[in-house]
């Protein structure tokens, strides 16, 4: 039990998770009141390891229904709150230690659950996509999952769950979208089978259509993906909730497909207009369109959409929205700097280039573009003007570091700013350094 007296039951459904189960049961062990593992048919050492780590192991026969298995796991829990993460998910230990404090606040406010960040990790452990999830919730008899796959937590009484927001403070890390795992799921055909079963019972379920579109998209079946996404759009209600991440993904992926195929370009604007009418706060639609126009060398249109994406991200945040924009923000600023330069919007180019370089100061292309904005005559300015530019760069680069000085001078030389490069080298390097480095 946690120091606050909060009883948290950690539970999970598993099958052949011997590679993940130890981490899954370790990250929050110090704050969990009980740990329950529901095995759905493992043939490896998952059960053995779970028991050795002190978890209570229950079995549930797999019936092609994730909600049924998860609901069974919930029913085994005796704590006041439940943390239901998958075996390939975890929180950082320091976040786990803070969890009881967040739950105490939820208790005081009479809330049902907690929204946290959800970070997708690639094989190198890098975040490639971000979202939100509700995996921590009150142990109440009406809070259960629905649907065989892509299950959703809801109240069986029809009431809307009241959720606290810890998206900026707590994150769950997910490794299940790594290539090997995806290949195994693809080869089994499990997801498609379960989605089609759901659609048999609910043929107008636009969310399931969107998920089927995802399966086709990931398998490289672009025409089928477009067909499923279009069907999902046609069956969407006239109003969508701001947190409708599924519909946002449907529109975003459809726009990616339409803008990626020359024969479909004409339909992209129509889909974009409908998407922004239903989800006007979603930044990803403008992110996709901005990338499209940048690739077509239509700089002004690209700037319009990319600036709209940044504005929406800053205004509405990335909780259940703006997944691609938030995950690729540096690319957005890179494109904005490039397209503003091409459109002759030099002040904007400078602003976006500086923003980019604050995060990645060794990007040669962006620095080169900024140099050409600051030195349109190639550096053939007065000594005072060149010194002013050098002073400007001293706020971005550490001139006490050889790497920073050398990078700036070499970038200037490669950007048709040779006079400035010589001036900067004379000011930043001793004669001995210049001789040794060939400057």
C-alpha positions in Angstrom: 0.0 0.0 0.0 1.2 3.5 -0.8 2.2 6.0 1.9 -1.1 7.9 1.4 -3.1 4.7 2.1 -4.3 4.5 -1.4 -4.9 0.8 -2.5 -3.9 0.5 -6.1 -4.4 -2.8 -7.9 -2.1 -3.3 -10.9 -3.5 -5.8 -13.4 -2.7 -6.9 -16.9 -3.6 -9.5 -19.5 -0.7 -11.4 -21.0 0.3 -14.0 -23.4 4.0 -15.0 -24.1 5.4 -11.9 -22.5 8.5 -13.4 -20.8 10.6 -10.6 -22.4 8.5 -7.8 -20.8 6.9 -9.3 -17.7 9.7 -8.5 -15.3 9.8 -4.8 -16.2 6.0 -4.7 -16.3 5.8 -5.9 -12.7 8.8 -3.8 -11.4 8.2 -0.2 -12.4 5.4 0.4 -9.9 5.9 -2.4 -7.4 6.6 0.0 -4.5 3.3 1.7 -4.8 1.0 -1.2 -5.8 -1.2 -2.8 -3.1 -1.6 -5.9 -5.3 -0.4 -7.2 -8.7 -2.5 -9.5 -10.8 -1.5 -11.1 -14.0 -4.3 -12.7 -16.1 -2.7 -15.2 -18.5 -4.6 -16.0 -21.8 -2.6 -19.0 -22.9 1.2 -18.4 -22.6 3.5 -21.2 -23.7 6.7 -19.5 -22.5 8.0 -18.6 -19.0 5.6 -15.7 -18.5 3.6 -17.3 -15.7 6.7 -18.7 -14.0 8.4 -15.3 -13.9 5.2 -13.5 -12.8 4.8 -15.8 -9.8 8.4 -15.5 -8.9 8.0 -11.8 -8.7 5.1 -12.1 -6.3 2.1 -11.5 -8.6 -1.1 -13.4 -8.3 -1.7 -15.3 -11.6 -5.2 -16.0 -12.9 -6.1 -17.7 -16.2 -8.7 -16.7 -18.7 -9.3 -18.7 -22.0 -8.7 -16.5 -25.0 -12.0 -15.9 -26.8 -10.8 -13.3 -29.4 -12.0 -10.5 -27.2 -9.7 -8.1 -25.5 -12.5 -6.4 -23.6 -13.7 -9.7 -22.1 -10.2 -10.5 -20.9 -9.6 -7.0 -19.5 -12.9 -7.0 -17.8 -12.1 -10.3 -16.2 -8.9 -8.9 -14.9 -10.7 -5.9 -13.5 -13.0 -8.2 -11.6 -10.1 -9.9 -9.9 -9.0 -6.5 -8.4 -9.7 -5.7 -4.7 -8.0 -2.2 -4.6 -9.8 1.1 -4.7 -8.0 2.1 -7.9 -6.8 0.1 -10.9 -3.7 0.5 -13.0 -4.3 -1.6 -16.2 -1.2 -1.3 -18.4 -0.2 -3.9 -21.0 3.0 -6.0 -20.4 4.8 -3.9 -23.1 4.0 -0.7 -21.3 5.6 1.0 -18.3 6.0 4.2 -16.4 9.3 5.7 -15.2 9.8 4.7 -11.5 9.8 8.4 -10.5 6.4 8.8 -12.1 5.1 5.7 -10.3 6.2 7.2 -7.0 4.0 10.3 -7.7 1.0 8.2 -8.7 -0.6 8.0 -5.2 -0.5 11.8 -4.9 -2.4 12.1 -8.2 -4.9 9.5 -7.1 -5.5 11.3 -3.8 -6.3 14.5 -5.8 -8.8 12.4 -7.9 -10.4 11.2 -4.7 -10.8 14.7 -3.4 -12.4 15.8 -6.7 -14.6 12.7 -7.0 -13.2 11.8 -10.4 -13.3 8.4 -12.1 -9.9 8.2 -13.8 -6.7 9.9 -15.0 -5.5 10.8 -18.5 -1.7 10.4 -18.9 0.7 10.8 -21.8 1.2 7.8 -24.0 4.6 7.6 -25.8 5.4 5.2 -28.6 9.0 4.0 -28.7 10.9 2.6 -31.6 13.7 0.0 -31.5 16.2 2.5 -30.3 14.0 3.7 -27.5 13.1 7.0 -29.2 9.7 8.5 -29.1 8.1 8.6 -32.6 4.5 9.3 -31.6 2.6 10.7 -28.7 -1.0 10.4 -27.5 -3.0 10.1 -24.3 -4.6 7.1 -22.5 -6.8 6.4 -19.5 -5.2 3.4 -17.8 -5.7 4.4 -14.2 -9.3 4.4 -13.0 -11.5 3.9 -10.0 -12.6 0.3 -9.2 -16.3 0.7 -9.8 -18.7 -2.0 -11.0 -19.9 0.1 -14.0 -16.5 1.0 -15.4 -15.6 -1.6 -18.0 -14.2 -2.0 -21.5 -16.2 -2.5 -24.7 -15.3 -4.0 -28.2 -13.2 -7.0 -29.1 -10.2 -4.9 -30.2 -9.2 -1.3 -29.9 -11.2 -1.5 -26.7 -12.5 1.6 -24.9 -13.1 2.2 -21.2 -16.6 3.5 -20.5 -19.4 3.5 -17.9 -22.0 0.8 -18.5 -24.5 3.1 -17.0 -24.1 5.5 -20.0 -22.6 8.3 -17.9 -19.5 10.2 -19.1 -16.4 9.3 -17.2 -15.0 12.3 -15.2 -11.2 12.4 -15.8 -8.3 14.2 -14.3 -5.6 15.5 -16.6 -1.9 14.5 -16.0 -0.8 14.4 -19.6 2.0 16.9 -19.0 3.1 15.3 -15.7 2.9 11.5 -16.3 3.6 9.3 -19.2 3.2 5.6 -20.1 5.8 4.3 -22.5 4.7 1.7 -25.1 7.1 -0.6 -27.0 4.4 -2.6 -28.8 4.6 -0.8 -32.1 8.2 -1.9 -32.8 8.7 -3.6 -36.1 9.2 -7.2 -34.8 6.0 -7.0 -32.7 4.0 -5.5 -35.6 5.3 -8.2 -38.0 4.0 -10.9 -35.6 0.6 -9.3 -35.3 0.4 -8.8 -39.1 1.4 -12.4 -39.9 -1.3 -13.7 -37.5 -4.1 -11.6 -39.1 -5.5 -11.2 -35.6 -6.4 -7.5 -35.8 -8.3 -7.7 -39.1 -10.2 -10.7 -37.9 -11.4 -9.0 -34.7 -12.2 -5.7 -36.4 -14.3 -7.5 -39.0 -16.2 -9.4 -36.2 -17.0 -6.0 -34.7 -18.2 -4.7 -38.0 -20.5 -7.6 -38.5 -22.4 -6.6 -35.4 -22.0 -2.8 -36.0 -21.6 -2.3 -39.8 -21.8 1.5 -39.4 -19.2 1.8 -36.7 -17.0 4.5 -38.2 -14.3 4.0 -35.6 -13.9 0.4 -36.5 -13.8 1.4 -40.2 -11.0 3.7 -39.3 -9.1 1.0 -37.6 -9.5 -1.3 -40.6 -8.1 1.5 -42.7 -5.1 1.6 -40.4 -4.5 -2.2 -40.9 -4.6 -1.7 -44.7 -2.4 1.4 -44.6 0.2 -0.4 -42.5 0.1 -3.4 -44.8 0.7 -1.2 -47.8 -2.7 -1.7 -49.3 -3.3 1.9 -50.1 -6.5 1.6 -52.2 -8.2 -0.5 -49.6 -7.1 1.9 -46.9 -8.6 4.8 -48.8 -11.9 2.9 -49.2 -12.1 2.1 -45.5 -11.2 5.7 -44.4 -13.7 7.1 -46.8 -16.4 4.8 -45.4 -15.5 6.0 -41.9 -15.8 9.6 -42.9 -19.2 9.0 -44.5 -20.5 7.5 -41.3 -19.2 10.0 -38.9 -21.7 12.1 -36.9 -22.2 15.8 -37.7 -20.4 16.7 -34.5 -17.3 15.2 -33.0 -15.8 15.6 -29.5 -12.6 17.5 -29.1 -10.9 14.4 -27.7 -11.9 12.2 -30.7 -8.4 11.0 -31.5 -9.8 8.1 -33.6 -11.6 10.4 -36.1 -8.6 12.7 -36.2 -6.4 9.7 -37.1 -8.8 8.7 -39.9 -8.7 12.1 -41.5 -5.0 12.5 -41.1 -4.1 9.1 -42.6 -6.6 9.6 -45.4 -5.0 13.0 -46.2 -1.5 11.3 -46.2 -2.8 8.8 -48.7 -4.5 11.3 -51.0 -1.5 13.7 -51.0 0.9 10.8 -51.6 -0.8 9.8 -54.9 -0.8 12.2 -57.8 -4.1 10.9 -59.2 -5.8 11.6 -55.8 -4.5 15.1 -55.2 -7.7 16.7 -56.3 -9.7 15.0 -53.5 -7.3 16.1 -50.7 -8.6 19.7 -50.4 -12.2 18.5 -50.1 -11.3 16.0 -47.3 -9.2 18.7 -45.6 -12.2 21.1 -45.5 -14.5 18.5 -44.0 -11.8 17.5 -41.5 -11.3 21.0 -40.3 -15.0 21.7 -40.1 -15.5 18.7 -37.8 -12.2 19.0 -35.8 -11.1 22.6 -36.2 -8.6 22.3 -33.3 -6.7 19.4 -34.9 -3.2 20.5 -36.0 -2.3 17.4 -38.0 -4.5 18.2 -40.9 -2.6 21.3 -41.6 0.7 19.5 -40.9 -0.1 17.0 -43.7 -1.2 19.7 -46.1 1.8 21.9 -45.3 4.2 19.0 -46.1 2.3 18.3 -49.3 2.6 21.8 -50.6 6.2 22.1 -49.5 7.0 18.9 -51.6 5.2 20.5 -54.6 7.3 23.7 -54.1 4.2 25.8 -53.4 5.9 27.7 -50.6 3.2 30.2 -49.7 0.5 27.5 -49.3 2.9 25.4 -47.3 3.6 28.3 -45.0 -0.1 29.0 -44.5 -0.8 25.4 -43.4 2.3 24.9 -41.4 1.8 28.1 -39.4 -1.8 27.0 -38.8 -0.6 23.7 -37.5 1.8 25.4 -35.0 -0.9 27.8 -33.9 -3.4 25.0 -33.3 -0.8 23.0 -31.4 0.1 26.1 -29.2 -3.6 26.9 -28.6 -5.2 23.5 -28.1 -2.2 21.4 -27.0 -1.6 17.7 -27.8 -3.9 15.9 -25.4 -5.7 13.5 -27.8 -4.7 15.6 -30.7 -1.8 16.9 -32.9 0.1 13.6 -32.6 2.1 14.0 -35.8 2.7 17.7 -35.4 3.9 17.4 -31.8 6.1 14.5 -32.6 7.6 16.2 -35.7 7.8 19.8 -34.5 11.4 20.3 -35.5 10.5 19.2 -39.0 7.7 21.7 -39.1 10.1 24.6 -38.2 12.6 23.3 -40.7 10.0 23.4 -43.4 8.7 26.8 -42.3 12.3 28.2 -42.5 12.8 26.7 -46.0 9.4 27.7 -47.4 9.5 31.2 -45.9 12.9 31.6 -47.6 11.6 30.4 -50.9 8.5 32.7 -50.6 10.7 35.7 -49.9 9.4 36.0 -46.3 12.9 36.6 -44.9 11.9 37.9 -41.4 9.7 34.8 -40.8 12.5 32.6 -42.2 14.9 34.0 -39.6 12.4 33.5 -36.8 11.7 29.9 -37.7 15.4 29.1 -38.4 16.4 30.5 -35.0 13.6 28.4 -33.3 14.9 25.3 -35.0 18.6 25.9 -34.2 17.8 26.4 -30.5 17.0 22.7 -30.5 19.4 21.4 -33.2 22.1 23.9 -33.7 24.3 21.7 -35.9 21.9 21.5 -38.8 23.8 22.7 -41.8 20.9 23.4 -44.1 19.0 25.5 -41.6 22.1 27.5 -40.5 23.0 28.1 -44.2 19.5 29.4 -44.9 19.8 31.8 -41.9 23.2 33.0 -43.0 21.8 33.9 -46.4 19.0 35.8 -44.8 21.3 37.7 -42.5 24.0 38.2 -45.2 22.1 38.7 -48.5 25.3 40.2 -50.0 27.4 37.2 -49.0 29.0 39.1 -46.1 30.4 41.8 -48.2 29.4 44.3 -45.5 31.2 46.7 -43.2 33.3 45.3 -40.4 30.7 46.6 -38.0 27.9 44.8 -39.8 29.8 41.6 -39.8 30.5 42.0 -36.1 26.8 42.5 -35.5 26.0 39.2 -37.3 28.7 37.5 -35.3 27.2 38.9 -32.0 23.8 37.6 -33.1 25.2 34.1 -33.5 26.9 34.3 -30.1 23.4 33.9 -28.6 23.0 30.6 -30.5 26.5 29.1 -30.3 29.1 28.8 -27.6 32.2 30.5 -29.0 34.3 29.0 -26.2 33.7 25.6 -27.8 35.9 24.8 -30.8 33.1 22.7 -32.4 30.7 25.7 -32.4 33.2 28.1 -33.8 34.3 25.8 -36.5 30.8 24.8 -37.5 29.7 28.4 -38.0 32.7 29.4 -40.1 32.5 26.3 -42.3 28.7 26.8 -42.7 29.4 30.4 -43.8 32.0 29.3 -46.3 29.6 26.7 -47.8 26.7 29.3 -48.0 28.3 31.8 -50.4 29.2 34.0 -47.4 32.9 33.7 -47.9 33.8 37.3 -46.8 31.9 36.8 -43.6 33.5 33.4 -43.1 37.0 35.0 -43.3 35.9 37.8 -41.0 34.4 35.4 -38.4 37.5 33.2 -38.6 39.8 36.1 -37.9 37.7 37.1 -34.9 37.1 33.6 -33.5 40.4 31.9 -34.0 44.0 32.6 -33.3 46.5 32.7 -36.2 47.9 29.4 -34.9 44.4 27.8 -34.9 43.6 29.1 -38.4 46.8 27.6 -39.7 46.3 24.3 -38.0 42.7 24.0 -39.1 43.3 25.3 -42.6 41.0 28.4 -42.2 
